[in-house]
Structure formats: structure tokens, C-alpha cells
Amino acid sequence: MANLSIKKAIFPVAGIGSRFLPATKATPKEMLPIVDKPLIQYAVEEAVNAGITELIFVTNYNKRTIEDHFDRNIELERSLEQAGKLEVLATVKQIIPPNVTFIYIRQMQPFGLGHAVWCARNVIGNEPFAVLLADDLITTTNQNSCLKQMVEKYNQVKSSIIAVEHCEPELVFNYGIVGVDQKFNNFGKINNIVEKPKPKDALSNLAVIGRYILSANIFNYLDNAQKQFNNTIGTGFEMQLTPAISSLLSIENVYALDFDGVRYDCGQKLGYLQATVAMALKHPVIKQDFKKFLISIL
């Protein structure tokens, strides 16, 4: 991977959010609120924290509210200013980070994560890039977000990096699982990656989560997958990212980072509720009252 900095990030947001129906019938799952911010905003803030300046959303016809959220609402701003609600006004304006470009690309149907990344190939070009899945809300104990930790490692190794975490051995069938070299200690080379293996066949219990930094070489393998995928549309087959990463291992180093932080799987109801409670307990306005409420009902 060339000596390029990570300035572009892809947000695959075209999924239908079936696990949260009927809530997601008319509202994108990425716009479901965690306290007072939608899921997608947490992911965007993480990317900006890591120095990303081009945010590429792979979206669909039903996700216009995401575009609206990251656009100015002049009438709302004027109304808040006239009402003297200046703190709220500042919060609304902060939704759109300065010096950041928002780009929207349509994915006609949700054909899988690999296909979503492939849809952004012309915007990415030959640069390394990040991928963030908004379903994974990640908190850290300091100012270094998960992606920022990854960018710092990328600046050292100049190679693709995948965020991983330890999962229960019996749950490996839910994840992409990586095998790593014996020197792995929170960070190290990946020697194999398999999508949703049976527990008895798992390479390890290091599960891939929704944060990637990838070389543009990944598009060579996604292009090949797309050609094969064209012959399978309508069969239920999805074009996944894991096989392309597996192929990438044959030509360059790919690393795994067991990041410092806590991940909440907001693609599941339990994870979503856990994230809501965790973020409420951190909220500067309501955390004390919310803690008292939790104690009272427990």
C-alpha cells in the first residue's frame, strides 16, 4: 500500500434493517437514536476523529433521511436562534463537521457488504480507505476512537487492517474469524480469514467487527466477484467482503487489531439496548438521573 494517508471512508447503509421491523419500515436503522443521536452520527464522528475528510455513503432510495440529517436545515436554525436556544443550535450545527465532504452512491439492492464496497470503487480510486458499519457502536476510554487506533497502526505498517475482538468460542459461527501469527498481541499479521465457520473449524475466537482499513487492491478481487455475482442475481447469493480479503492475503500483509474499547452490536435488539444504556450513563445532562432510575427499577 502506497504511503498515502487514510482520508476516505465508506459507510454501507443500504440494508433494510429487518431485525428492527416495524420500527425500520419508514426509518432507516442507521437513524435509530441512541439517546439523542442517531447511530450513523456516532460512526461519522468516529471517522472524523480519525482524520477522515471524505465520507462516502452507499445508500438506497429509502435512506433520504440520512442525507437530510447531514444537511443544513436553515429554517430550523433560524427558529432556534430566534427562540434563544443557542446551545441546541450549536449542537445542530455540529452535526456537519467542517472541512468534510459527504458523497452518496446508490446501491440498487442490498447485495452484501462486498457489493456495497465495490459500488464506491470509482470514488476511492487507488487510495487506501476505511469502511465503517454503523451497526457497531464502539466506545473507548480515551479520545482515540477505534478507527483512530487503526489509522495510527496503519501509519506504522502501511497495510490493510481489520478490527477484531474476542468472542465466545461457541459464537464464532456469527462472524468472520481470523487466524493470526503466533506473535499476535493485540496487533499482528493475519494468515487466514473464514466467514462464519463452525466452532470446531474456527481458526481462533478473534471475530471481525465493522471497522476496516483496506488497500485499493481489494477492488481487483471485488471486480472478479462482481462478474461471478452477475450470474447469480436472483438466487439469494450475496457478494461478501471476506473472500476478497482472503484473496488479498496472497499479495500483501493484512493485520488484525484487537482494539481498546467496547463494541455494541446495534444490529441486534439486545446490543442496541445495551448501547442505549451505556451512552445514557455517559450523557452529561441525564447520566445522574438515569443512574438513579436504573437503581430504582433493579
Stockholm file with secondary structure:
# STOCKHOLM 1.0

chainA/1-298         MANLSIKKAIFPVAGIGSRFLPATKATPKEMLPIVDKPLIQYAVEEAVNAGITELIFVTNYNKRTIEDHFDRNIELERSLEQAGKLEVLATVKQIIPPNVTFIYIRQMQPFGLGHAVWCARNVIGNEPFAVLLADDLITTTNQNSCLKQMVEKYNQVKSSIIAVEHCEPELVFNYGIVGVDQKFNNFGKINNIVEKPKPKDALSNLAVIGRYILSANIFNYLDNAQKQFNNTIGTGFEMQLTPAISSLLSIENVYALDFDGVRYDCGQKLGYLQATVAMALKHPVIKQDFKKFLISIL
#=GR chainA/1-298 SS CCSCCCCEEEEECCCCCGGGTTTTSSSCGGGCEETTEEHHHHHHHHHHHTTCCEEEEEECTTCHHHHHHTSCCHHHHHHHHHTTCHHHHHHHHTTSCTTCEEEEEECSSCCCHHHHHHHTHHHHTTSCEEEECTTEEEECSSSCCHHHHHHHHHHHHCSEEEEEEECCGGGGGGSEEEEECTTCSSEEEEEEEEESCCGGGCSCSEEEEEEEEECTTHHHHHHHHHHHHTTTTTTTCCCCSHHHHHHHTTTSCEEEEECSSEEEETTSHHHHHHHHHHHHTTCTTTHHHHHHHHHHHC
#=GC SS_cons         CCSCCCCEEEEECCCCCGGGTTTTSSSCGGGCEETTEEHHHHHHHHHHHTTCCEEEEEECTTCHHHHHHTSCCHHHHHHHHHTTCHHHHHHHHTTSCTTCEEEEEECSSCCCHHHHHHHTHHHHTTSCEEEECTTEEEECSSSCCHHHHHHHHHHHHCSEEEEEEECCGGGGGGSEEEEECTTCSSEEEEEEEEESCCGGGCSCSEEEEEEEEECTTHHHHHHHHHHHHTTTTTTTCCCCSHHHHHHHTTTSCEEEEECSSEEEETTSHHHHHHHHHHHHTTCTTTHHHHHHHHHHHC
//
